[in-house]
Amino acid sequence: MIAVRALGVDDLDAVASLERASQPQPWSDAALLVELVHDDAVVIGAFDDGALVGYVAVRRLVDECWILNIATHPSARRRGVAVRLMDEAVARGAVWASTSLWLEVREDNAGARALYERCGLAAVGRRPGYYPPLLPGPREAAILMRRAL
Ligand SMILES: CC(C)(COP(=O)(O)OP(=O)(O)OC[C@H]1O[C@@H](n2cnc3c(N)ncnc32)[C@H](O)[C@@H]1OP(=O)(O)O)[C@@H](O)C(=O)NCCC(=O)NCCS
């Protein structure tokens, strides 16, 4: 069964290891640390049998709630971990009295976009050239997605 809790500085090594295993361009340890200690951020971890298998980093920005990053370990995918983390992000937005939930996603990240649509977000904009390329080539567009809270 998946259990969730807010992560702290003591979880940095575990979440950094998960991030490196999960992302094609992982966040640095320093970037993760900023979110772990930021007053207007929360990093929520998902655990399976005590092992960290997913996390979501969420920020409050005035009356908006932003998902900055989300990842599930490759060995734990398609078992509902990310949906559970998205539910936690929505719950955090409610605690913050946020009026909307926002995120940016690579245009060609079909899996993540399907996840977000399933969680009620809809595309509301496109930012051309937003992301560095994963392979040699042009920069990639971001799709801006939003849902009301
Ligand atoms: C995107 C990601 C977080 C999804 O995590 P997950 O725990 O496997 O997602 P879930 O099991 O909760 O998936 C829920 C639903 O999202 C959709 N979905 C998730 N991954 C998908 C994929 N690769 N292809 C198509 N749909 C997908 C499906 O509708 C899925 O439901 P289903 O399994 O019943 O079909 C994971 O693939 C990941 O870590 N990817 C690399 C990091 C990344 O791209 N993060 C997003 C940055 S914006």
Ligand as a Chemical Component Dictionary entry (heavy atoms), coordinates in Angstrom:
data_LIG
# 
_chem_comp.id                   LIG 
_chem_comp.type                 NON-POLYMER 
_chem_comp.pdbx_formal_charge   0 
_chem_comp.three_letter_code    LIG 
# 
loop_
_chem_comp_atom.comp_id 
_chem_comp_atom.atom_id 
_chem_comp_atom.alt_atom_id 
_chem_comp_atom.type_symbol 
_chem_comp_atom.charge 
_chem_comp_atom.model_Cartn_x 
_chem_comp_atom.model_Cartn_y 
_chem_comp_atom.model_Cartn_z 
_chem_comp_atom.pdbx_ordinal 
LIG C1  C1  C 0 4.611  10.917 -15.493 1  
LIG C2  C2  C 0 4.839  10.023 -14.273 2  
LIG C3  C3  C 0 5.043  10.909 -13.047 3  
LIG C4  C4  C 0 3.585  9.143  -14.076 4  
LIG O1  O1  O 0 3.764  8.397  -12.870 5  
LIG P1  P1  P 0 2.940  7.062  -12.551 6  
LIG O2  O2  O 0 3.024  6.851  -11.087 7  
LIG O3  O3  O 0 3.385  5.969  -13.441 8  
LIG O4  O4  O 0 1.462  7.492  -12.958 9  
LIG P2  P2  P 0 0.098  6.752  -12.521 10 
LIG O5  O5  O 0 0.324  5.290  -12.374 11 
LIG O6  O6  O 0 -0.486 7.478  -11.362 12 
LIG O7  O7  O 0 -0.754 7.020  -13.857 13 
LIG C5  C5  C 0 -2.062 7.509  -13.807 14 
LIG C6  C6  C 0 -2.576 7.711  -15.222 15 
LIG O8  O8  O 0 -1.771 8.668  -15.930 16 
LIG C7  C7  C 0 -1.662 8.261  -17.311 17 
LIG N1  N1  N 0 -0.291 7.870  -17.602 18 
LIG C8  C8  C 0 0.745  7.799  -16.736 19 
LIG N2  N2  N 0 1.880  7.441  -17.392 20 
LIG C9  C9  C 0 1.539  7.275  -18.688 21 
LIG C10 C10 C 0 2.270  6.907  -19.852 22 
LIG N3  N3  N 0 3.591  6.633  -19.820 23 
LIG N4  N4  N 0 1.614  6.854  -21.035 24 
LIG C11 C11 C 0 0.299  7.136  -21.112 25 
LIG N5  N5  N 0 -0.466 7.485  -20.021 26 
LIG C12 C12 C 0 0.160  7.551  -18.824 27 
LIG C13 C13 C 0 -2.610 7.078  -17.463 28 
LIG O9  O9  O 0 -3.905 7.586  -17.719 29 
LIG C14 C14 C 0 -2.534 6.461  -16.075 30 
LIG O10 O10 O 0 -3.644 5.641  -15.782 31 
LIG P3  P3  P 0 -3.612 4.077  -16.190 32 
LIG O11 O11 O 0 -2.286 3.510  -15.712 33 
LIG O12 O12 O 0 -4.801 3.528  -15.475 34 
LIG O13 O13 O 0 -3.723 4.051  -17.689 35 
LIG C15 C15 C 0 6.048  9.062  -14.482 36 
LIG O14 O14 O 0 5.937  8.421  -15.735 37 
LIG C16 C16 C 0 7.395  9.754  -14.427 38 
LIG O15 O15 O 0 7.987  9.894  -13.356 39 
LIG N6  N6  N 0 7.917  10.210 -15.584 40 
LIG C17 C17 C 0 9.226  10.870 -15.643 41 
LIG C18 C18 C 0 9.179  12.210 -14.974 42 
LIG C19 C19 C 0 8.190  13.140 -15.637 43 
LIG O16 O16 O 0 8.011  13.146 -16.846 44 
LIG N7  N7  N 0 7.547  13.971 -14.794 45 
LIG C20 C20 C 0 6.621  14.979 -15.264 46 
LIG C21 C21 C 0 7.335  16.285 -15.348 47 
LIG S1  S1  S 0 6.233  17.593 -15.934 48 
# 
loop_
_chem_comp_bond.comp_id 
_chem_comp_bond.atom_id_1 
_chem_comp_bond.atom_id_2 
_chem_comp_bond.value_order 
_chem_comp_bond.pdbx_ordinal 
LIG C1  C2  SING 1  
LIG C2  C3  SING 2  
LIG C2  C4  SING 3  
LIG C2  C15 SING 4  
LIG C4  O1  SING 5  
LIG O1  P1  SING 6  
LIG P1  O2  DOUB 7  
LIG P1  O3  SING 8  
LIG P1  O4  SING 9  
LIG O4  P2  SING 10 
LIG P2  O5  DOUB 11 
LIG P2  O6  SING 12 
LIG P2  O7  SING 13 
LIG O7  C5  SING 14 
LIG C5  C6  SING 15 
LIG C6  O8  SING 16 
LIG C6  C14 SING 17 
LIG O8  C7  SING 18 
LIG C7  N1  SING 19 
LIG C7  C13 SING 20 
LIG N1  C8  SING 21 
LIG N1  C12 SING 22 
LIG C8  N2  DOUB 23 
LIG N2  C9  SING 24 
LIG C9  C10 SING 25 
LIG C9  C12 DOUB 26 
LIG C10 N3  SING 27 
LIG C10 N4  DOUB 28 
LIG N4  C11 SING 29 
LIG C11 N5  DOUB 30 
LIG N5  C12 SING 31 
LIG C13 O9  SING 32 
LIG C13 C14 SING 33 
LIG C14 O10 SING 34 
LIG O10 P3  SING 35 
LIG P3  O11 DOUB 36 
LIG P3  O12 SING 37 
LIG P3  O13 SING 38 
LIG C15 O14 SING 39 
LIG C15 C16 SING 40 
LIG C16 O15 DOUB 41 
LIG C16 N6  SING 42 
LIG N6  C17 SING 43 
LIG C17 C18 SING 44 
LIG C18 C19 SING 45 
LIG C19 O16 DOUB 46 
LIG C19 N7  SING 47 
LIG N7  C20 SING 48 
LIG C20 C21 SING 49 
LIG C21 S1  SING 50 
# 
